[in-house]
Amino acid sequence: MEIQSETLAEEELAAITGYQIPSRQAGWLSKNGWEYVLTGARRPVVGRVYARLKLAGVKPSATNAVAETWTLDLSKVS
């Protein structure tokens, strides 16, 4: 199983925005209310969890953007 990066790949960002040119991608992201940061090369970077929430129609927040923590409960194992 391949482990995915925490950020979207260039191809994924192009598929979402419909643009290959980074400045156009950034323009689309801004116009559509997406949060992103720019690299030193002026390429937009979008977090994977954030993108999944946005594409699902969920407004990302500090509460739902963090993976739920869990603990192993062996109390019912005999």
PDB file of N, CA, C and O in Angstrom, chain B, residues numbered from 101:
ATOM      1  N   MET B 101       0.840  -1.173   0.000  1.00  0.00           N
ATOM      2  CA  MET B 101       0.000   0.000   0.000  1.00  0.00           C
ATOM      3  C   MET B 101       0.891   1.244   0.000  1.00  0.00           C
ATOM      4  O   MET B 101       1.814   1.358   0.807  1.00  0.00           O
ATOM      5  N   GLU B 102       0.609   2.153  -0.895  1.00  0.00           N
ATOM      6  CA  GLU B 102       1.383   3.383  -1.005  1.00  0.00           C
ATOM      7  C   GLU B 102       0.866   4.415  -0.005  1.00  0.00           C
ATOM      8  O   GLU B 102      -0.341   4.629   0.111  1.00  0.00           O
ATOM      9  N   ILE B 103       1.780   5.044   0.708  1.00  0.00           N
ATOM     10  CA  ILE B 103       1.408   6.075   1.675  1.00  0.00           C
ATOM     11  C   ILE B 103       1.303   7.400   0.937  1.00  0.00           C
ATOM     12  O   ILE B 103       2.224   7.793   0.221  1.00  0.00           O
ATOM     13  N   GLN B 104       0.176   8.089   1.113  1.00  0.00           N
ATOM     14  CA  GLN B 104      -0.040   9.362   0.445  1.00  0.00           C
ATOM     15  C   GLN B 104       0.603  10.490   1.240  1.00  0.00           C
ATOM     16  O   GLN B 104       0.720  10.429   2.464  1.00  0.00           O
ATOM     17  N   SER B 105       1.010  11.505   0.518  1.00  0.00           N
ATOM     18  CA  SER B 105       1.584  12.694   1.126  1.00  0.00           C
ATOM     19  C   SER B 105       0.510  13.452   1.890  1.00  0.00           C
ATOM     20  O   SER B 105      -0.681  13.280   1.630  1.00  0.00           O
ATOM     21  N   GLU B 106       0.923  14.282   2.822  1.00  0.00           N
ATOM     22  CA  GLU B 106      -0.006  15.122   3.577  1.00  0.00           C
ATOM     23  C   GLU B 106      -0.561  16.253   2.725  1.00  0.00           C
ATOM     24  O   GLU B 106      -1.546  16.888   3.103  1.00  0.00           O
ATOM     25  N   THR B 107       0.062  16.511   1.579  1.00  0.00           N
ATOM     26  CA  THR B 107      -0.406  17.570   0.682  1.00  0.00           C
ATOM     27  C   THR B 107      -0.768  16.967  -0.672  1.00  0.00           C
ATOM     28  O   THR B 107      -0.301  15.886  -1.029  1.00  0.00           O
ATOM     29  N   LEU B 108      -1.603  17.678  -1.414  1.00  0.00           N
ATOM     30  CA  LEU B 108      -2.007  17.204  -2.730  1.00  0.00           C
ATOM     31  C   LEU B 108      -0.832  17.255  -3.701  1.00  0.00           C
ATOM     32  O   LEU B 108      -0.005  18.166  -3.647  1.00  0.00           O
ATOM     33  N   ALA B 109      -0.770  16.281  -4.573  1.00  0.00           N
ATOM     34  CA  ALA B 109       0.239  16.256  -5.632  1.00  0.00           C
ATOM     35  C   ALA B 109      -0.139  17.282  -6.696  1.00  0.00           C
ATOM     36  O   ALA B 109      -1.295  17.700  -6.772  1.00  0.00           O
ATOM     37  N   GLU B 110       0.812  17.681  -7.504  1.00  0.00           N
ATOM     38  CA  GLU B 110       0.561  18.667  -8.558  1.00  0.00           C
ATOM     39  C   GLU B 110      -0.572  18.219  -9.483  1.00  0.00           C
ATOM     40  O   GLU B 110      -1.391  19.033  -9.908  1.00  0.00           O
ATOM     41  N   GLU B 111      -0.614  16.925  -9.790  1.00  0.00           N
ATOM     42  CA  GLU B 111      -1.654  16.395 -10.678  1.00  0.00           C
ATOM     43  C   GLU B 111      -3.028  16.496 -10.032  1.00  0.00           C
ATOM     44  O   GLU B 111      -4.013  16.797 -10.707  1.00  0.00           O
ATOM     45  N   GLU B 112      -3.100  16.247  -8.731  1.00  0.00           N
ATOM     46  CA  GLU B 112      -4.374  16.326  -8.022  1.00  0.00           C
ATOM     47  C   GLU B 112      -4.875  17.768  -7.971  1.00  0.00           C
ATOM     48  O   GLU B 112      -6.064  18.030  -8.154  1.00  0.00           O
ATOM     49  N   LEU B 113      -3.965  18.687  -7.726  1.00  0.00           N
ATOM     50  CA  LEU B 113      -4.343  20.096  -7.687  1.00  0.00           C
ATOM     51  C   LEU B 113      -4.817  20.569  -9.057  1.00  0.00           C
ATOM     52  O   LEU B 113      -5.761  21.352  -9.155  1.00  0.00           O
ATOM     53  N   ALA B 114      -4.159  20.091 -10.116  1.00  0.00           N
ATOM     54  CA  ALA B 114      -4.576  20.439 -11.477  1.00  0.00           C
ATOM     55  C   ALA B 114      -5.958  19.849 -11.781  1.00  0.00           C
ATOM     56  O   ALA B 114      -6.771  20.487 -12.450  1.00  0.00           O
ATOM     57  N   ALA B 115      -6.222  18.638 -11.295  1.00  0.00           N
ATOM     58  CA  ALA B 115      -7.529  18.012 -11.530  1.00  0.00           C
ATOM     59  C   ALA B 115      -8.640  18.781 -10.822  1.00  0.00           C
ATOM     60  O   ALA B 115      -9.734  18.926 -11.368  1.00  0.00           O
ATOM     61  N   ILE B 116      -8.375  19.274  -9.615  1.00  0.00           N
ATOM     62  CA  ILE B 116      -9.397  20.018  -8.858  1.00  0.00           C
ATOM     63  C   ILE B 116      -9.642  21.383  -9.475  1.00  0.00           C
ATOM     64  O   ILE B 116     -10.789  21.790  -9.659  1.00  0.00           O
ATOM     65  N   THR B 117      -8.563  22.092  -9.794  1.00  0.00           N
ATOM     66  CA  THR B 117      -8.708  23.468 -10.279  1.00  0.00           C
ATOM     67  C   THR B 117      -8.990  23.550 -11.770  1.00  0.00           C
ATOM     68  O   THR B 117      -9.603  24.510 -12.237  1.00  0.00           O
ATOM     69  N   GLY B 118      -8.547  22.550 -12.515  1.00  0.00           N
ATOM     70  CA  GLY B 118      -8.690  22.598 -13.966  1.00  0.00           C
ATOM     71  C   GLY B 118      -7.559  23.359 -14.641  1.00  0.00           C
ATOM     72  O   GLY B 118      -7.599  23.596 -15.848  1.00  0.00           O
ATOM     73  N   TYR B 119      -6.547  23.742 -13.862  1.00  0.00           N
ATOM     74  CA  TYR B 119      -5.430  24.514 -14.398  1.00  0.00           C
ATOM     75  C   TYR B 119      -4.094  23.835 -14.107  1.00  0.00           C
ATOM     76  O   TYR B 119      -3.913  23.227 -13.052  1.00  0.00           O
ATOM     77  N   GLN B 120      -3.157  23.946 -15.057  1.00  0.00           N
ATOM     78  CA  GLN B 120      -1.798  23.440 -14.885  1.00  0.00           C
ATOM     79  C   GLN B 120      -0.866  24.533 -14.356  1.00  0.00           C
ATOM     80  O   GLN B 120       0.093  24.241 -13.641  1.00  0.00           O
ATOM     81  N   ILE B 121      -1.144  25.768 -14.700  1.00  0.00           N
ATOM     82  CA  ILE B 121      -0.277  26.891 -14.335  1.00  0.00           C
ATOM     83  C   ILE B 121      -0.532  27.265 -12.873  1.00  0.00           C
ATOM     84  O   ILE B 121      -1.671  27.531 -12.490  1.00  0.00           O
ATOM     85  N   PRO B 122       0.529  27.286 -12.054  1.00  0.00           N
ATOM     86  CA  PRO B 122       0.361  27.559 -10.620  1.00  0.00           C
ATOM     87  C   PRO B 122      -0.377  28.860 -10.297  1.00  0.00           C
ATOM     88  O   PRO B 122      -1.180  28.882  -9.365  1.00  0.00           O
ATOM     89  N   SER B 123      -0.131  29.934 -11.033  1.00  0.00           N
ATOM     90  CA  SER B 123      -0.818  31.191 -10.742  1.00  0.00           C
ATOM     91  C   SER B 123      -2.321  31.068 -11.004  1.00  0.00           C
ATOM     92  O   SER B 123      -3.128  31.669 -10.295  1.00  0.00           O
ATOM     93  N   ARG B 124      -2.687  30.301 -12.005  1.00  0.00           N
ATOM     94  CA  ARG B 124      -4.117  30.064 -12.287  1.00  0.00           C
ATOM     95  C   ARG B 124      -4.739  29.189 -11.200  1.00  0.00           C
ATOM     96  O   ARG B 124      -5.880  29.405 -10.793  1.00  0.00           O
ATOM     97  N   GLN B 125      -3.967  28.189 -10.731  1.00  0.00           N
ATOM     98  CA  GLN B 125      -4.446  27.335  -9.644  1.00  0.00           C
ATOM     99  C   GLN B 125      -4.707  28.177  -8.402  1.00  0.00           C
ATOM    100  O   GLN B 125      -5.746  28.035  -7.759  1.00  0.00           O
ATOM    101  N   ALA B 126      -3.769  29.049  -8.067  1.00  0.00           N
ATOM    102  CA  ALA B 126      -3.915  29.910  -6.897  1.00  0.00           C
ATOM    103  C   ALA B 126      -5.128  30.831  -7.059  1.00  0.00           C
ATOM    104  O   ALA B 126      -5.862  31.070  -6.100  1.00  0.00           O
ATOM    105  N   GLY B 127      -5.333  31.340  -8.259  1.00  0.00           N
ATOM    106  CA  GLY B 127      -6.493  32.178  -8.519  1.00  0.00           C
ATOM    107  C   GLY B 127      -7.796  31.428  -8.311  1.00  0.00           C
ATOM    108  O   GLY B 127      -8.731  31.959  -7.713  1.00  0.00           O
ATOM    109  N   TRP B 128      -7.863  30.203  -8.798  1.00  0.00           N
ATOM    110  CA  TRP B 128      -9.062  29.382  -8.633  1.00  0.00           C
ATOM    111  C   TRP B 128      -9.296  29.083  -7.155  1.00  0.00           C
ATOM    112  O   TRP B 128     -10.422  29.179  -6.666  1.00  0.00           O
ATOM    113  N   LEU B 129      -8.232  28.722  -6.452  1.00  0.00           N
ATOM    114  CA  LEU B 129      -8.353  28.406  -5.028  1.00  0.00           C
ATOM    115  C   LEU B 129      -8.874  29.614  -4.249  1.00  0.00           C
ATOM    116  O   LEU B 129      -9.766  29.474  -3.413  1.00  0.00           O
ATOM    117  N   SER B 130      -8.326  30.789  -4.519  1.00  0.00           N
ATOM    118  CA  SER B 130      -8.776  32.009  -3.838  1.00  0.00           C
ATOM    119  C   SER B 130     -10.232  32.318  -4.165  1.00  0.00           C
ATOM    120  O   SER B 130     -11.024  32.629  -3.275  1.00  0.00           O
ATOM    121  N   LYS B 131     -10.576  32.232  -5.436  1.00  0.00           N
ATOM    122  CA  LYS B 131     -11.938  32.535  -5.882  1.00  0.00           C
ATOM    123  C   LYS B 131     -12.964  31.614  -5.232  1.00  0.00           C
ATOM    124  O   LYS B 131     -14.093  32.027  -4.964  1.00  0.00           O
ATOM    125  N   ASN B 132     -12.575  30.373  -4.979  1.00  0.00           N
ATOM    126  CA  ASN B 132     -13.498  29.386  -4.434  1.00  0.00           C
ATOM    127  C   ASN B 132     -13.354  29.182  -2.927  1.00  0.00           C
ATOM    128  O   ASN B 132     -13.904  28.232  -2.369  1.00  0.00           O
ATOM    129  N   GLY B 133     -12.613  30.077  -2.272  1.00  0.00           N
ATOM    130  CA  GLY B 133     -12.537  30.051  -0.813  1.00  0.00           C
ATOM    131  C   GLY B 133     -11.693  28.952  -0.211  1.00  0.00           C
ATOM    132  O   GLY B 133     -11.943  28.538   0.921  1.00  0.00           O
ATOM    133  N   TRP B 134     -10.703  28.467  -0.934  1.00  0.00           N
ATOM    134  CA  TRP B 134      -9.819  27.420  -0.424  1.00  0.00           C
ATOM    135  C   TRP B 134      -8.612  28.044   0.261  1.00  0.00           C
ATOM    136  O   TRP B 134      -8.079  29.049  -0.208  1.00  0.00           O
ATOM    137  N   GLU B 135      -8.182  27.452   1.365  1.00  0.00           N
ATOM    138  CA  GLU B 135      -6.960  27.867   2.052  1.00  0.00           C
ATOM    139  C   GLU B 135      -5.777  27.151   1.392  1.00  0.00           C
ATOM    140  O   GLU B 135      -5.859  25.968   1.062  1.00  0.00           O
ATOM    141  N   TYR B 136      -4.695  27.875   1.211  1.00  0.00           N
ATOM    142  CA  TYR B 136      -3.479  27.294   0.648  1.00  0.00           C
ATOM    143  C   TYR B 136      -2.293  28.149   1.028  1.00  0.00           C
ATOM    144  O   TYR B 136      -2.451  29.288   1.466  1.00  0.00           O
ATOM    145  N   VAL B 137      -1.101  27.595   0.860  1.00  0.00           N
ATOM    146  CA  VAL B 137       0.129  28.354   1.056  1.00  0.00           C
ATOM    147  C   VAL B 137       0.926  28.252  -0.234  1.00  0.00           C
ATOM    148  O   VAL B 137       0.721  27.335  -1.030  1.00  0.00           O
ATOM    149  N   LEU B 138       1.827  29.188  -0.432  1.00  0.00           N
ATOM    150  CA  LEU B 138       2.668  29.176  -1.620  1.00  0.00           C
ATOM    151  C   LEU B 138       4.072  28.725  -1.249  1.00  0.00           C
ATOM    152  O   LEU B 138       4.609  29.113  -0.212  1.00  0.00           O
ATOM    153  N   THR B 139       4.657  27.903  -2.107  1.00  0.00           N
ATOM    154  CA  THR B 139       6.046  27.505  -1.919  1.00  0.00           C
ATOM    155  C   THR B 139       6.943  28.654  -2.369  1.00  0.00           C
ATOM    156  O   THR B 139       6.461  29.670  -2.867  1.00  0.00           O
ATOM    157  N   GLY B 140       8.240  28.486  -2.190  1.00  0.00           N
ATOM    158  CA  GLY B 140       9.193  29.484  -2.656  1.00  0.00           C
ATOM    159  C   GLY B 140       9.131  29.673  -4.161  1.00  0.00           C
ATOM    160  O   GLY B 140       9.470  30.740  -4.674  1.00  0.00           O
ATOM    161  N   ALA B 141       8.695  28.632  -4.870  1.00  0.00           N
ATOM    162  CA  ALA B 141       8.557  28.687  -6.332  1.00  0.00           C
ATOM    163  C   ALA B 141       7.182  29.216  -6.742  1.00  0.00           C
ATOM    164  O   ALA B 141       6.823  29.169  -7.919  1.00  0.00           O
ATOM    165  N   ARG B 142       6.405  29.724  -5.761  1.00  0.00           N
ATOM    166  CA  ARG B 142       5.074  30.305  -5.998  1.00  0.00           C
ATOM    167  C   ARG B 142       4.049  29.273  -6.473  1.00  0.00           C
ATOM    168  O   ARG B 142       3.143  29.600  -7.238  1.00  0.00           O
ATOM    169  N   ARG B 143       4.196  28.033  -6.018  1.00  0.00           N
ATOM    170  CA  ARG B 143       3.222  26.979  -6.320  1.00  0.00           C
ATOM    171  C   ARG B 143       2.297  26.818  -5.118  1.00  0.00           C
ATOM    172  O   ARG B 143       2.772  26.778  -3.983  1.00  0.00           O
ATOM    173  N   PRO B 144       0.984  26.725  -5.341  1.00  0.00           N
ATOM    174  CA  PRO B 144       0.068  26.544  -4.218  1.00  0.00           C
ATOM    175  C   PRO B 144       0.166  25.131  -3.636  1.00  0.00           C
ATOM    176  O   PRO B 144       0.345  24.152  -4.360  1.00  0.00           O
ATOM    177  N   VAL B 145       0.047  25.056  -2.323  1.00  0.00           N
ATOM    178  CA  VAL B 145       0.080  23.780  -1.606  1.00  0.00           C
ATOM    179  C   VAL B 145      -1.199  23.689  -0.785  1.00  0.00           C
ATOM    180  O   VAL B 145      -1.536  24.601  -0.031  1.00  0.00           O
ATOM    181  N   VAL B 146      -1.911  22.559  -0.946  1.00  0.00           N
ATOM    182  CA  VAL B 146      -3.175  22.331  -0.230  1.00  0.00           C
ATOM    183  C   VAL B 146      -3.052  21.031   0.555  1.00  0.00           C
ATOM    184  O   VAL B 146      -2.603  20.017   0.021  1.00  0.00           O
ATOM    185  N   GLY B 147      -3.447  21.064   1.808  1.00  0.00           N
ATOM    186  CA  GLY B 147      -3.417  19.866   2.648  1.00  0.00           C
ATOM    187  C   GLY B 147      -4.445  18.843   2.185  1.00  0.00           C
ATOM    188  O   GLY B 147      -5.540  19.197   1.747  1.00  0.00           O
ATOM    189  N   ARG B 148      -4.080  17.577   2.286  1.00  0.00           N
ATOM    190  CA  ARG B 148      -4.942  16.481   1.828  1.00  0.00           C
ATOM    191  C   ARG B 148      -6.237  16.386   2.642  1.00  0.00           C
ATOM    192  O   ARG B 148      -7.316  16.249   2.064  1.00  0.00           O
ATOM    193  N   VAL B 149      -6.145  16.456   3.965  1.00  0.00           N
ATOM    194  CA  VAL B 149      -7.353  16.359   4.801  1.00  0.00           C
ATOM    195  C   VAL B 149      -8.265  17.544   4.521  1.00  0.00           C
ATOM    196  O   VAL B 149      -9.480  17.385   4.409  1.00  0.00           O
ATOM    197  N   TYR B 150      -7.682  18.730   4.409  1.00  0.00           N
ATOM    198  CA  TYR B 150      -8.451  19.933   4.107  1.00  0.00           C
ATOM    199  C   TYR B 150      -9.197  19.763   2.784  1.00  0.00           C
ATOM    200  O   TYR B 150     -10.387  20.066   2.698  1.00  0.00           O
ATOM    201  N   ALA B 151      -8.502  19.279   1.758  1.00  0.00           N
ATOM    202  CA  ALA B 151      -9.125  19.092   0.444  1.00  0.00           C
ATOM    203  C   ALA B 151     -10.267  18.079   0.514  1.00  0.00           C
ATOM    204  O   ALA B 151     -11.310  18.278  -0.109  1.00  0.00           O
ATOM    205  N   ARG B 152     -10.078  17.009   1.257  1.00  0.00           N
ATOM    206  CA  ARG B 152     -11.141  16.005   1.378  1.00  0.00           C
ATOM    207  C   ARG B 152     -12.379  16.598   2.028  1.00  0.00           C
ATOM    208  O   ARG B 152     -13.499  16.327   1.595  1.00  0.00           O
ATOM    209  N   LEU B 153     -12.186  17.402   3.061  1.00  0.00           N
ATOM    210  CA  LEU B 153     -13.324  18.038   3.720  1.00  0.00           C
ATOM    211  C   LEU B 153     -14.020  19.011   2.779  1.00  0.00           C
ATOM    212  O   LEU B 153     -15.248  19.013   2.695  1.00  0.00           O
ATOM    213  N   LYS B 154     -13.258  19.837   2.071  1.00  0.00           N
ATOM    214  CA  LYS B 154     -13.842  20.801   1.137  1.00  0.00           C
ATOM    215  C   LYS B 154     -14.625  20.092   0.039  1.00  0.00           C
ATOM    216  O   LYS B 154     -15.731  20.510  -0.304  1.00  0.00           O
ATOM    217  N   LEU B 155     -14.060  19.030  -0.510  1.00  0.00           N
ATOM    218  CA  LEU B 155     -14.726  18.306  -1.591  1.00  0.00           C
ATOM    219  C   LEU B 155     -15.971  17.574  -1.104  1.00  0.00           C
ATOM    220  O   LEU B 155     -16.875  17.290  -1.889  1.00  0.00           O
ATOM    221  N   ALA B 156     -16.017  17.271   0.184  1.00  0.00           N
ATOM    222  CA  ALA B 156     -17.193  16.604   0.760  1.00  0.00           C
ATOM    223  C   ALA B 156     -18.262  17.608   1.167  1.00  0.00           C
ATOM    224  O   ALA B 156     -19.346  17.218   1.602  1.00  0.00           O
ATOM    225  N   GLY B 157     -17.966  18.897   1.032  1.00  0.00           N
ATOM    226  CA  GLY B 157     -18.941  19.916   1.395  1.00  0.00           C
ATOM    227  C   GLY B 157     -18.949  20.256   2.870  1.00  0.00           C
ATOM    228  O   GLY B 157     -19.886  20.882   3.364  1.00  0.00           O
ATOM    229  N   VAL B 158     -17.895  19.841   3.581  1.00  0.00           N
ATOM    230  CA  VAL B 158     -17.785  20.123   5.007  1.00  0.00           C
ATOM    231  C   VAL B 158     -16.868  21.329   5.182  1.00  0.00           C
ATOM    232  O   VAL B 158     -15.794  21.396   4.584  1.00  0.00           O
ATOM    233  N   LYS B 159     -17.300  22.280   6.005  1.00  0.00           N
ATOM    234  CA  LYS B 159     -16.455  23.448   6.246  1.00  0.00           C
ATOM    235  C   LYS B 159     -15.335  23.038   7.198  1.00  0.00           C
ATOM    236  O   LYS B 159     -15.592  22.750   8.367  1.00  0.00           O
ATOM    237  N   PRO B 160     -14.089  23.009   6.707  1.00  0.00           N
ATOM    238  CA  PRO B 160     -12.972  22.605   7.563  1.00  0.00           C
ATOM    239  C   PRO B 160     -12.802  23.541   8.755  1.00  0.00           C
ATOM    240  O   PRO B 160     -12.897  24.762   8.631  1.00  0.00           O
ATOM    241  N   SER B 161     -12.548  22.934   9.914  1.00  0.00           N
ATOM    242  CA  SER B 161     -12.291  23.707  11.129  1.00  0.00           C
ATOM    243  C   SER B 161     -11.206  22.986  11.914  1.00  0.00           C
ATOM    244  O   SER B 161     -10.797  21.881  11.556  1.00  0.00           O
ATOM    245  N   ALA B 162     -10.751  23.610  12.971  1.00  0.00           N
ATOM    246  CA  ALA B 162      -9.722  22.983  13.802  1.00  0.00           C
ATOM    247  C   ALA B 162     -10.237  21.688  14.413  1.00  0.00           C
ATOM    248  O   ALA B 162      -9.451  20.780  14.684  1.00  0.00           O
ATOM    249  N   THR B 163     -11.528  21.590  14.632  1.00  0.00           N
ATOM    250  CA  THR B 163     -12.106  20.397  15.250  1.00  0.00           C
ATOM    251  C   THR B 163     -12.180  19.223  14.286  1.00  0.00           C
ATOM    252  O   THR B 163     -11.747  18.122  14.627  1.00  0.00           O
ATOM    253  N   ASN B 164     -12.721  19.436  13.088  1.00  0.00           N
ATOM    254  CA  ASN B 164     -12.911  18.308  12.180  1.00  0.00           C
ATOM    255  C   ASN B 164     -11.721  18.056  11.263  1.00  0.00           C
ATOM    256  O   ASN B 164     -11.709  17.057  10.544  1.00  0.00           O
ATOM    257  N   ALA B 165     -10.729  18.926  11.266  1.00  0.00           N
ATOM    258  CA  ALA B 165      -9.568  18.727  10.399  1.00  0.00           C
ATOM    259  C   ALA B 165      -8.481  17.895  11.065  1.00  0.00           C
ATOM    260  O   ALA B 165      -7.502  17.517  10.422  1.00  0.00           O
ATOM    261  N   VAL B 166      -8.651  17.615  12.336  1.00  0.00           N
ATOM    262  CA  VAL B 166      -7.658  16.828  13.066  1.00  0.00           C
ATOM    263  C   VAL B 166      -8.169  15.400  13.171  1.00  0.00           C
ATOM    264  O   VAL B 166      -9.333  15.163  13.493  1.00  0.00           O
ATOM    265  N   ALA B 167      -7.291  14.466  12.897  1.00  0.00           N
ATOM    266  CA  ALA B 167      -7.681  13.059  13.004  1.00  0.00           C
ATOM    267  C   ALA B 167      -8.059  12.738  14.449  1.00  0.00           C
ATOM    268  O   ALA B 167      -7.394  13.166  15.392  1.00  0.00           O
ATOM    269  N   GLU B 168      -9.124  11.987  14.597  1.00  0.00           N
ATOM    270  CA  GLU B 168      -9.590  11.621  15.926  1.00  0.00           C
ATOM    271  C   GLU B 168      -8.577  10.677  16.571  1.00  0.00           C
ATOM    272  O   GLU B 168      -8.136   9.707  15.954  1.00  0.00           O
ATOM    273  N   THR B 169      -8.220  10.969  17.800  1.00  0.00           N
ATOM    274  CA  THR B 169      -7.289  10.097  18.505  1.00  0.00           C
ATOM    275  C   THR B 169      -8.062   8.917  19.074  1.00  0.00           C
ATOM    276  O   THR B 169      -9.249   9.027  19.381  1.00  0.00           O
ATOM    277  N   TRP B 170      -7.389   7.809  19.208  1.00  0.00           N
ATOM    278  CA  TRP B 170      -8.034   6.626  19.743  1.00  0.00           C
ATOM    279  C   TRP B 170      -7.041   5.881  20.618  1.00  0.00           C
ATOM    280  O   TRP B 170      -5.830   6.081  20.529  1.00  0.00           O
ATOM    281  N   THR B 171      -7.572   5.035  21.446  1.00  0.00           N
ATOM    282  CA  THR B 171      -6.723   4.194  22.286  1.00  0.00           C
ATOM    283  C   THR B 171      -7.200   2.767  22.139  1.00  0.00           C
ATOM    284  O   THR B 171      -8.370   2.514  21.849  1.00  0.00           O
ATOM    285  N   LEU B 172      -6.299   1.853  22.338  1.00  0.00           N
ATOM    286  CA  LEU B 172      -6.610   0.445  22.245  1.00  0.00           C
ATOM    287  C   LEU B 172      -7.295   0.006  23.543  1.00  0.00           C
ATOM    288  O   LEU B 172      -6.726   0.124  24.629  1.00  0.00           O
ATOM    289  N   ASP B 173      -8.519  -0.498  23.414  1.00  0.00           N
ATOM    290  CA  ASP B 173      -9.287  -0.941  24.592  1.00  0.00           C
ATOM    291  C   ASP B 173      -9.339  -2.447  24.620  1.00  0.00           C
ATOM    292  O   ASP B 173     -10.083  -3.066  23.860  1.00  0.00           O
ATOM    293  N   LEU B 174      -8.558  -3.032  25.489  1.00  0.00           N
ATOM    294  CA  LEU B 174      -8.521  -4.493  25.626  1.00  0.00           C
ATOM    295  C   LEU B 174      -9.335  -4.989  26.809  1.00  0.00           C
ATOM    296  O   LEU B 174      -9.212  -6.150  27.200  1.00  0.00           O
ATOM    297  N   SER B 175     -10.155  -4.139  27.377  1.00  0.00           N
ATOM    298  CA  SER B 175     -10.917  -4.519  28.575  1.00  0.00           C
ATOM    299  C   SER B 175     -11.929  -5.627  28.300  1.00  0.00           C
ATOM    300  O   SER B 175     -12.303  -6.353  29.220  1.00  0.00           O
ATOM    301  N   LYS B 176     -12.377  -5.772  27.064  1.00  0.00           N
ATOM    302  CA  LYS B 176     -13.385  -6.786  26.758  1.00  0.00           C
ATOM    303  C   LYS B 176     -12.801  -8.049  26.138  1.00  0.00           C
ATOM    304  O   LYS B 176     -13.536  -8.942  25.718  1.00  0.00           O
ATOM    305  N   VAL B 177     -11.475  -8.115  26.085  1.00  0.00           N
ATOM    306  CA  VAL B 177     -10.810  -9.282  25.537  1.00  0.00           C
ATOM    307  C   VAL B 177     -10.516 -10.245  26.667  1.00  0.00           C
ATOM    308  O   VAL B 177      -9.970  -9.856  27.700  1.00  0.00           O
ATOM    309  N   SER B 178     -10.886 -11.527  26.466  1.00  0.00           N
ATOM    310  CA  SER B 178     -10.636 -12.494  27.540  1.00  0.00           C
ATOM    311  C   SER B 178      -9.475 -13.396  27.221  1.00  0.00           C
ATOM    312  O   SER B 178      -9.132 -14.267  28.021  1.00  0.00           O
TER     313      SER B 178
END
